[in-house]
């Protein structure tokens, strides 16, 4: 059984944040760690939205954020 957690740290509706997470998931598990393969560590789009992915013991967590311009 798979479990994902989405931590939306933006002001966009969750439906929009889920589109970004879906894109990362659709790309597959491409990063290699001591824990095994996981989704891309960080993806940032031209519009300034980013997604961090973290592999936990029983889930994958995705943090949706706005890239800082500073």
MDTraj code that builds the backbone (N, CA, C; nanometers):
import mdtraj as md
import numpy as np

residues = "UNK UNK UNK UNK UNK UNK UNK UNK UNK UNK UNK UNK UNK UNK UNK UNK UNK UNK UNK UNK UNK UNK UNK UNK UNK UNK UNK UNK UNK UNK UNK UNK UNK UNK UNK UNK UNK UNK UNK UNK UNK UNK UNK UNK UNK UNK UNK UNK UNK UNK UNK UNK UNK UNK UNK UNK UNK UNK UNK UNK UNK UNK UNK UNK UNK UNK UNK UNK UNK UNK".split()
xyz = np.array([
    [0.0843, -0.1191, 0.0000],
    [0.0000, 0.0000, 0.0000],
    [0.0880, 0.1243, 0.0000],
    [0.0570, 0.2193, -0.0853],
    [0.1313, 0.3444, -0.0938],
    [0.0542, 0.4560, -0.0268],
    [0.1297, 0.5514, 0.0269],
    [0.0682, 0.6660, 0.0920],
    [0.1481, 0.7897, 0.0526],
    [0.0773, 0.8970, 0.0144],
    [0.1455, 1.0227, -0.0120],
    [0.0888, 1.1307, 0.0794],
    [0.1755, 1.2231, 0.1136],
    [0.1387, 1.3382, 0.1954],
    [0.1721, 1.4620, 0.1137],
    [0.0774, 1.5544, 0.1034],
    [0.1011, 1.6804, 0.0331],
    [0.0925, 1.7935, 0.1345],
    [0.2025, 1.8648, 0.1500],
    [0.2109, 1.9803, 0.2396],
    [0.2119, 2.1044, 0.1509],
    [0.0982, 2.1687, 0.1370],
    [0.0829, 2.2853, 0.0500],
    [0.1193, 2.4106, 0.1288],
    [0.2395, 2.4637, 0.1051],
    [0.2864, 2.5830, 0.1758],
    [0.2681, 2.7085, 0.0904],
    [0.1702, 2.7044, 0.0030],
    [0.1384, 2.8194, -0.0816],
    [-0.0036, 2.8634, -0.0523],
    [-0.0448, 2.9694, -0.1212],
    [-0.1837, 3.0142, -0.1075],
    [-0.2707, 2.9626, -0.2221],
    [-0.2147, 2.8759, -0.3073],
    [-0.2939, 2.8231, -0.4190],
    [-0.3880, 2.7131, -0.3682],
    [-0.4996, 2.6937, -0.4353],
    [-0.5915, 2.5856, -0.3969],
    [-0.5219, 2.4505, -0.4075],
    [-0.5598, 2.3573, -0.3236],
    [-0.4973, 2.2251, -0.3204],
    [-0.5063, 2.1553, -0.4564],
    [-0.6123, 2.1805, -0.5316],
    [-0.6249, 2.1190, -0.6641],
    [-0.5088, 2.1599, -0.7547],
    [-0.4684, 2.2868, -0.7475],
    [-0.3556, 2.3343, -0.8279],
    [-0.2251, 2.2738, -0.7778],
    [-0.2066, 2.2694, -0.6466],
    [-0.0855, 2.2109, -0.5892],
    [-0.0730, 2.0640, -0.6291],
    [-0.1850, 1.9954, -0.6356],
    [-0.1837, 1.8536, -0.6721],
    [-0.1369, 1.8334, -0.8160],
    [-0.1611, 1.9289, -0.9021],
    [-0.1140, 1.9176, -1.0417],
    [0.0390, 1.9146, -1.0470],
    [0.1015, 1.9972, -0.9638],
    [0.2476, 1.9978, -0.9587],
    [0.3002, 1.8652, -0.9022],
    [0.2375, 1.8183, -0.7963],
    [0.2783, 1.6905, -0.7367],
    [0.2589, 1.5772, -0.8375],
    [0.1486, 1.5794, -0.9100],
    [0.1226, 1.4754, -1.0105],
    [0.2332, 1.4733, -1.1154],
    [0.2788, 1.5902, -1.1560],
    [0.3860, 1.5963, -1.2549],
    [0.5122, 1.5267, -1.2022],
    [0.5478, 1.5525, -1.0769],
    [0.6661, 1.4891, -1.0171],
    [0.6459, 1.3378, -1.0107],
    [0.5282, 1.2941, -0.9696],
    [0.5000, 1.1502, -0.9616],
    [0.5051, 1.0868, -1.1004],
    [0.4507, 1.1545, -1.2000],
    [0.4504, 1.1013, -1.3365],
    [0.5922, 1.0822, -1.3909],
    [0.6872, 1.1623, -1.3462],
    [0.8265, 1.1489, -1.3896],
    [0.8921, 1.0235, -1.3307],
    [0.8354, 0.9710, -1.2246],
    [0.8868, 0.8478, -1.1650],
    [0.9929, 0.8722, -1.0592],
    [1.0377, 0.7634, -1.0014],
    [1.1399, 0.7696, -0.8967],
    [1.2765, 0.7721, -0.9645],
    [1.3356, 0.8919, -0.9702],
    [1.4586, 0.9099, -1.0470],
    [1.5790, 0.9461, -0.9604],
    [1.5587, 0.9776, -0.8333],
    [1.6701, 1.0122, -0.7453],
    [1.7084, 0.8911, -0.6624],
    [1.8381, 0.8748, -0.6416],
    [1.8904, 0.7588, -0.5698],
    [1.9418, 0.8035, -0.4322],
    [1.8988, 0.7322, -0.3273],
    [1.9445, 0.7624, -0.1915],
    [1.9800, 0.6319, -0.1206],
    [2.0283, 0.6445, 0.0021],
    [2.0563, 0.5260, 0.0835],
    [1.9273, 0.4490, 0.1128],
    [1.8144, 0.5184, 0.1080],
    [1.6841, 0.4553, 0.1320],
    [1.6289, 0.3900, 0.0058],
    [1.6991, 0.4033, -0.1054],
    [1.6507, 0.3499, -0.2326],
    [1.6077, 0.4628, -0.3243],
    [1.5395, 0.4264, -0.4313],
    [1.4931, 0.5277, -0.5271],
    [1.3788, 0.6084, -0.4676],
    [1.3758, 0.7342, -0.5064],
    [1.2660, 0.8216, -0.4658],
    [1.2386, 0.9214, -0.5758],
    [1.1284, 0.9952, -0.5590],
    [1.0930, 1.0988, -0.6552],
    [1.1978, 1.2101, -0.6508],
    [1.2064, 1.2873, -0.7563],
    [1.3050, 1.3945, -0.7680],
    [1.3058, 1.4792, -0.6403],
    [1.4256, 1.5035, -0.5864],
    [1.4384, 1.5772, -0.4601],
    [1.3708, 1.7133, -0.4639],
    [1.3948, 1.7870, -0.5710],
    [1.3324, 1.9183, -0.5848],
    [1.3104, 1.9479, -0.7330],
    [1.1919, 1.9988, -0.7626],
    [1.1562, 2.0405, -0.8981],
    [1.1029, 2.1826, -0.8876],
    [1.1560, 2.2708, -0.9732],
    [1.1101, 2.4099, -0.9726],
    [1.0691, 2.4475, -1.1150],
    [0.9497, 2.5055, -1.1271],
    [0.8968, 2.5472, -1.2565],
    [0.9284, 2.6939, -1.2813],
    [0.9149, 2.7346, -1.4069],
    [0.9428, 2.8739, -1.4461],
    [0.8522, 2.9747, -1.3765],
    [0.7355, 2.9303, -1.3308],
    [0.6432, 3.0229, -1.2627],
    [0.6769, 3.0420, -1.1150],
    [0.7876, 2.9801, -1.0672],
    [0.8311, 2.9989, -0.9290],
    [0.7762, 2.8989, -0.8297],
    [0.6960, 2.8051, -0.8755],
    [0.6434, 2.7008, -0.7867],
    [0.7438, 2.5865, -0.7828],
    [0.7638, 2.5322, -0.6644],
    [0.8545, 2.4194, -0.6495],
    [0.7917, 2.3078, -0.5681],
    [0.8475, 2.1878, -0.5830],
    [0.8035, 2.0721, -0.5052],
    [0.9273, 2.0001, -0.4530],
    [0.9365, 1.9880, -0.3209],
    [1.0360, 1.9016, -0.2584],
    [0.9716, 1.7660, -0.2394],
    [1.0500, 1.6600, -0.2529],
    [0.9964, 1.5288, -0.2191],
    [1.0859, 1.4645, -0.1152],
    [1.0229, 1.3983, -0.0196],
    [1.0923, 1.3329, 0.0902],
    [1.0384, 1.1917, 0.1029],
    [1.1279, 1.0962, 0.1056],
    [1.0855, 0.9573, 0.1221],
    [1.0891, 0.9236, 0.2706],
    [0.9752, 0.8889, 0.3242],
    [0.9647, 0.8448, 0.4630],
    [0.9550, 0.6930, 0.4661],
    [0.9522, 0.6377, 0.5831],
    [0.9493, 0.4919, 0.5969],
    [0.8282, 0.4298, 0.5287],
    [0.7104, 0.4903, 0.5448],
    [0.5879, 0.4317, 0.4902],
    [0.5119, 0.5258, 0.3970],
    [0.5772, 0.6340, 0.3540],
    [0.5063, 0.7279, 0.2672],
    [0.6057, 0.8119, 0.1874],
    [0.5510, 0.8841, 0.0916],
    [0.6256, 0.9861, 0.0196],
    [0.5585, 1.1184, 0.0506],
    [0.6393, 1.2171, 0.0903],
    [0.5861, 1.3487, 0.1250],
    [0.6295, 1.4483, 0.0189],
    [0.5360, 1.5319, -0.0235],
    [0.5621, 1.6361, -0.1225],
    [0.5297, 1.7712, -0.0598],
    [0.6259, 1.8612, -0.0643],
    [0.6080, 1.9956, -0.0097],
    [0.6030, 2.0925, -0.1272],
    [0.4903, 2.1590, -0.1437],
    [0.4708, 2.2549, -0.2521],
    [0.4989, 2.3935, -0.1952],
    [0.5839, 2.4704, -0.2646],
    [0.6265, 2.6000, -0.2125],
    [0.6472, 2.6987, -0.3261],
    [0.6591, 2.8260, -0.2901],
    [0.6990, 2.9295, -0.3855],
    [0.8483, 2.9530, -0.3688],
    [0.9197, 2.9543, -0.4805],
    [1.0635, 2.9782, -0.4759],
    [1.0881, 3.1233, -0.4329],
    [1.1810, 3.1409, -0.3404],
    [1.2161, 3.2751, -0.2942],
    [1.2966, 3.3460, -0.4014],
    [1.2666, 3.4686, -0.4253],
    [1.3382, 3.5476, -0.5265],
    [1.4557, 3.6240, -0.4651],
    [1.4796, 3.6058, -0.3369],
    [1.5878, 3.6793, -0.2674],
    [1.7183, 3.6068, -0.2749],
])
top = md.Topology()
chain = top.add_chain()
for i, resn in enumerate(residues, 1):
    res = top.add_residue(resn, chain, resSeq=i)
    for name in ("N", "CA", "C"):
        top.add_atom(name, md.element.get_by_symbol(name[0]), res)
traj = md.Trajectory(xyz[None], top)
